[in-house]
């Protein structure tokens, strides 16, 4: 197979994210937006799991753009499942943070990743309302805003006791392992914030937060986050410090020292 042109693919990923963001933004804070339930979970597992017409329209458009430009590539999307391909595969979450979206809150994002043999190589976290695009590639990570392109660098030197951390839904931390993780964070970090979904990972990459962690995550929730945080100099691992994300546990830290300090607390 030819060597991928990561620069060209990254530019295309940004274009697809912006197109999806345009569609999602046209529905945001629109009265009468159709909101459906993908599944009804018990309250302790997150409760109502919403999907909107904006999610579906945006992903449909993303898939169409990719199929036109790269017909041999695979596609894995939250709303419309898998399309097998050769070599590279795109992983799509048209609106990450649908609960925030339907509540009119601006912390939702568009996520798109490009994987090579299952490894995320390019990631985009796009917040169209703020006009912010966080891009991670094998060469580094950048904030794209307007015509500007600013390198992303994680914050170094913060001790665990000084760290600012974030996670999505504390109610889903129900198993012994999950409760231990949440308790460890509550007892050891300076600040623990909730319910900003992928935007927490963008803030780690941008150097404003130190830790983002989650559980019960699917590939479309995680893949785009990994190149962005790593490209900015941060670390992303599972809760044991490895690469086994199949269980849906993810831990992003601003530095290796911070990751090791946290893993020690979890042992």
PyMOL commands that set and color helices and strands:
alter all, ss='L'
color gray80, all
select helices_A, chain A and resi 6-27+43-45+53-69+98-102+160-162+170-172+176-188+199-206+219-231+256-266
alter helices_A, ss='H'
color red, helices_A
select strands_A, chain A and resi 35-40+48-52+74-77+81-83+88-96+109-116+119-127+132-137+140-145+148-151+164-167+191-194+211-214+235-237+250-253
alter strands_A, ss='S'
color yellow, strands_A
deselect
rebuild
show_as cartoon
